[in-house]
Amino acid sequence: MKTTQAMKCVWMVLAGCLVLTAIADEPMITDVVVRQRWPWSQLVDIDYVLVCDATQQVDTVVSAQDGLVALTLPEDSLTGDLKGAGPGACRIVWDPLKSNYTNDVLPKFSVTLTPKISPLYMIIDLKRNPGEAGQVEYLYAADAATNKYGSWEYNFVTNAGEVIQSVAWTGVTNDALYKTKTDKLVLRRVPAGSYGMGDNTEVAVRLTKNIYAAVFQLTSAQRNLIMYNSSATDTNPQSFAYNDLRGATSDVPAIDWPTTGSLVSTNSLVGRVRAKTGFNGFDLPTDAQWEYLCRAGTTTPFNDGNSDAKYDTDVGAEENNNGNTNKYLNALGWYAYNSGSTRHSGGEKRPNAWGLYDMHGNMWEYCLNWHDCTSVFGGTDPTGLVSAERRMLRGGAYDCFAWQCRSSNRSFILPNLSGYSCRLVITMP
């Protein structure tokens, strides 16, 4: 039987189900409706209404049945409002062509939707194997009230007079207690969204996927565990070449993002961290992702939301507010006038609204993108240039001027030259 004919039979009876009993502050799903777009498309729309607090992000787990028979829906067959959704009308789309049921008749097909509050942080123990007990731990906003994990801060950034809704785990900097810069890798979950890129935030960018972003630049101690399974205590950011992180265009097979996508060399840092943790989504951020992560909802030169912040592109006229320092950047990052000409351990300055440290200064961070001196790419999930000579750097460094450390600034380097750091991310499906 042809697939199209089979699917006509499958979707004559479709049912959605699940209304959870509400618990205080727990999310609830109502009004589930399942429809196939047939005859013009085999895609299946699963519409529902999510009831939750405006500040919550909610993941939805989809399970399917044909009558009493449980079905398996592959992760890549589901798209839409699966991760980090907010209150209101939502839609998940199932593509049967990516499942095992494209030629089966499913006369009693139904789905069950289970809401789960999205974790704010994921902690990966680099000394444990994938799947081992205790390898991964999740922290939720509710954990802030327990004081188990140290200090947290709420809504501490105001952007041009408007408070940014935020929760940041500031106790993450206590490495002696949590080993977050040596034995463990801590990532903050950041919701998909839109923002204005560039000095005047004039380039519209839409990012459609949630991100787990490392709260610190990768440290030397973490590198040793990932690459050599060797313990160390150095919590300064580690220096790399781009080719060390992902592989080179001269490798066999060639490693050349975006042409070869997520492909990396097995022995590269990213290849090793994927194998060591079991999370195959690990990579560098794109240029658009990096600025989104850095700004954390701000539109100002630095991510403190201070619209009065100033910097000077004339390096001989660096703003002189306190000796030779920039008073706006002093609290946020290490740069030429406060670093003592050296890199520093992660987390010694203030985080941004999403709890990410050292987005300004300390060490330049690699992005996936190729770089030229003129192009800024907006749009939906932009990948930038297909080829060039140099790879993108962001964030500035301990020997940079304030203007080089602003949220919008870009620099570049040949991919075989070392001396630059990275911030690992996982882009969620």
Secondary structure, 3 states (H helix, E strand, C coil): CCHHHHHHHHCCCEEEECCCCCCCCCCEEEEEEEEECCCCCCCEEEEEEEECCCCCCEEEEEEEEECCEEECCCHHHEEECCCCECCEEEEEEECHHHCCCCCCCCCCEEEEEEEEECCCEEEEECCCCCCCCCCEEEECHHHHHHCCCCCEEECCCEECCEECCCEEEHHHHCHHHHCCCCCEEEEEEECCEEEEECCCCCEEEEECCCEEEECCCCEHHHHHHHHHCCCCCCCCECCECHHHHHCCCCCCCCCCCCCCCCCCCCCCHHHHHHHHHCCCCEECCCHHHHHHHHHCCCCCCCCCCCCCCCCCCCHHHCCCCECCECHHHHCCCCCCCCCCCCCCCCCCCCCCCCCCCCCCCCCCEEEEEEECCCCCCCEECCCCCCCCCEEEEECCCCCCCHHHHCCCCEEEECCCCCCEECCCEEECC
